[in-house]
Amino acid sequence: MDATTEVSQETGFAGESGAAKIQERLQKRHKTRIEDVERRKEAKASQSVAEEKGEYFFSTFNAERASIEELLSSCSGADRAVLTQRLEEATIKTLQLQKFLNDSMLFLTQYDLRQAQAALQKLQTVLAQTREEGLPKKRFAFKARTKAADEVTVPVSDTPDAGTPADAGSTNICGAAASEQCGFSNMNNVYLTKTAEEIQKGDVLLTHLTNCKVRLFGSPSTLHLKHIDSCEILCGPVSSSVFVDHCTNSTLAFPCQQLRTHNTTDTQVYVHVTSRAIIEDCHGVSFAPFSWSYPTLKEDFTVSGLDRDRNNWSQVDDFNWLAAGRPSPNWTVIPEADRKTNWDA
């Protein structure tokens, strides 16, 4: 075989090899394009499903909200019996609407979720105002604590001779009926408790407390904390909402359906919450899972209707921080090693 023949054969082999490589690259490119088209189709389909779910949610949510608002409007001028019935119906519908929102959180955008939560909160406020105007609660006069009250109101140090007694204007009240409000106000340096029998699924209000330890057993309907300073407040399962406003340098623990926290600083919150917690105008707030326990906790969870398997303790929406992709500087998670586990100390 001469040199010319050898070069020709080598060139032919090289040409065949190059063509195969080109063909292989074209096939890979074609496969990549097909895969990209499929991904786009799937993303588009997924987006369409999410949009359909979102449209269904808001259509249903807004229709039910309008129904409740109409029901509340009809309370004006109604006699007490009719008013009571309509308020009860509105309350049930509002709780069902809250559950519908909780069940829809997985596919709602953060913006849509906040819009819905704000609308629901406004509705709950109107409901509370309508109840207060139509069925006003009894007014309780300030009076000296009874012996029964003193049995559960002792200095924080747990020794009768230590600590500072409650202020002269302090109150320890519970309504005569379950629907009425109970709680404590204007107290300093005392240990306070309420039993399940005292609370009876009523609304609990704690306000203007300083350096107090509070234990609330049972299942309140709502819990309101206002102007709390350097306190430790533990509460059994709250069937609906907990509202915290102007709280500082404190430790809170409770299960609830919804948590809204305003104007709060340097406070630890041990929470079991079935929706997403909301903070606004807060700084230095930290969260951990609810860890307080007492003998009837399981029964109180059952009474509250809360889902023990759903806990969004670390899912917090900060209404003052809308920067996407960056965590809010206003709240943190308490490191596991720093979490409190012994509440009797």
Residue pairs with C-beta under 8 A, 6 or more apart in sequence:
50 107
53 104
53 107
54 107
54 108
54 109
54 112
57 100
57 104
57 107
57 108
57 112
57 116
58 112
58 116
60 100
61 97
61 100
61 101
61 116
61 119
64 93
64 96
64 97
64 100
65 97
65 119
65 120
65 123
67 93
68 90
68 93
68 94
68 97
68 123
68 127
69 123
69 126
71 86
71 89
71 90
71 93
72 86
72 90
72 126
72 127
72 130
74 86
75 83
75 86
75 87
75 90
75 130
75 134
78 86
78 134
80 134
80 135
83 134
83 135
84 135
87 127
87 130
87 131
87 134
87 135
90 127
90 130
91 127
94 120
94 123
94 124
94 127
95 240
97 120
97 123
98 120
98 240
98 257
98 258
98 275
101 116
101 117
101 120
101 275
102 257
102 274
102 275
102 310
105 113
105 275
105 276
108 116
110 317
113 276
113 317
114 317
114 319
117 275
117 276
117 278
117 317
121 260
124 241
135 179
137 175
137 180
137 181
138 175
138 176
138 180
140 171
140 173
142 169
142 171
145 153
145 166
145 170
145 172
149 172
152 192
152 193
152 194
153 166
153 172
153 187
153 190
153 191
153 192
154 160
154 190
154 191
155 162
155 163
155 164
155 165
155 189
155 190
155 191
156 163
156 189
156 190
156 191
156 211
156 212
156 213
157 163
158 191
163 189
163 190
164 188
164 189
165 189
165 190
166 186
166 187
166 188
166 190
167 186
167 187
167 188
169 186
170 184
170 185
170 186
170 187
171 184
171 185
171 186
172 184
172 187
172 192
173 181
173 182
173 183
173 184
174 180
174 182
174 183
174 194
174 198
174 199
174 202
175 181
175 182
175 202
177 202
178 200
178 201
178 202
179 202
179 203
180 202
180 203
181 202
181 203
181 204
181 205
182 194
182 198
182 199
182 202
182 203
182 204
182 205
183 194
183 204
183 205
183 206
183 207
183 224
184 192
184 206
184 207
184 209
184 212
184 214
185 205
185 206
185 207
185 208
185 209
186 207
186 208
186 209
187 208
187 209
187 210
187 212
188 209
188 210
188 211
188 212
189 210
189 211
189 212
190 212
190 213
191 212
191 213
191 214
191 215
192 209
192 212
192 213
192 214
192 215
193 214
193 215
193 216
193 217
194 204
194 215
194 216
194 217
194 218
195 217
195 218
196 217
196 218
196 219
196 236
196 296
196 300
197 218
198 218
199 216
199 217
199 218
199 219
199 220
200 218
201 218
201 219
201 220
201 221
201 239
201 303
202 220
202 221
203 220
203 221
203 222
203 223
203 224
204 216
204 220
204 222
204 223
204 224
204 235
205 224
205 226
206 214
206 223
206 224
206 225
206 226
206 228
206 233
207 224
207 225
207 226
207 227
207 228
208 226
208 227
209 227
209 228
209 229
209 231
209 233
210 229
210 230
210 231
211 229
211 230
211 231
212 231
212 232
212 233
213 231
213 232
213 233
214 231
214 232
214 233
214 234
214 235
215 234
216 223
216 233
216 234
216 235
216 236
217 236
217 294
217 296
217 300
218 236
218 296
218 300
218 303
219 236
219 237
219 238
219 239
219 300
219 301
219 303
219 304
220 235
220 236
220 238
220 239
221 238
221 239
221 240
222 238
222 240
222 241
222 242
222 243
223 235
223 238
223 241
223 242
223 243
223 254
223 256
224 242
224 243
224 245
225 233
225 242
225 243
225 244
225 245
225 247
225 252
226 245
226 246
227 245
227 246
227 247
228 244
228 246
228 247
228 248
228 250
229 247
229 248
229 249
229 250
230 248
230 249
230 250
231 250
231 251
232 250
232 251
232 252
233 250
233 251
233 252
233 253
233 254
234 252
234 253
234 254
234 292
234 343
235 242
235 253
235 254
236 254
236 255
236 294
236 296
236 297
236 300
236 304
237 254
237 255
237 256
237 272
237 297
237 300
237 301
237 303
237 304
237 306
238 254
238 255
238 256
238 257
238 304
239 257
239 303
239 304
239 305
239 306
240 256
240 257
240 258
241 256
241 257
241 258
241 259
241 260
242 254
242 256
242 258
242 259
242 260
243 260
243 262
244 252
244 259
244 260
244 261
244 262
244 264
244 267
244 269
245 261
245 262
245 263
245 264
246 262
246 263
246 264
247 261
247 263
247 264
247 265
247 267
248 264
248 265
248 266
248 267
249 265
249 266
249 267
250 267
250 268
251 267
251 268
251 270
251 340
252 267
252 268
252 269
252 270
252 271
253 269
253 270
253 271
253 290
253 291
253 292
253 343
254 270
254 271
254 272
254 290
255 271
255 272
255 273
255 290
255 301
255 304
255 306
256 271
256 272
256 273
256 274
256 306
257 273
257 274
257 275
257 306
258 273
258 274
258 275
258 278
259 269
259 271
259 273
259 275
259 277
259 278
260 277
260 278
260 280
261 269
261 277
261 278
261 279
261 280
261 282
261 285
262 279
262 280
262 281
262 282
263 280
263 281
263 282
264 279
264 282
264 285
265 282
265 283
265 284
265 285
266 283
266 284
266 285
267 284
267 285
267 286
268 285
268 286
268 287
268 288
268 334
268 340
269 277
269 285
269 286
269 287
269 288
270 287
270 288
270 289
270 290
270 291
270 292
270 339
270 340
271 277
271 287
271 288
271 289
271 290
271 313
272 289
272 290
272 306
272 308
272 311
272 313
273 311
273 312
273 313
274 306
274 307
274 310
274 311
274 312
275 312
276 312
276 315
276 316
276 317
277 287
277 312
277 313
277 315
277 316
277 317
278 316
278 317
278 319
279 285
279 316
279 317
279 318
279 319
279 320
279 330
279 331
280 318
280 319
280 320
281 320
282 318
282 320
282 330
282 331
283 330
284 330
285 330
285 331
285 332
286 331
286 332
286 333
286 334
287 313
287 314
287 316
287 331
287 332
287 333
287 334
288 313
288 333
288 334
288 339
289 311
289 313
290 311
290 313
291 339
291 340
291 341
291 343
292 343
301 308
314 333
316 328
316 331
318 328
318 330
318 331
320 328
320 330
321 328
321 329
321 330
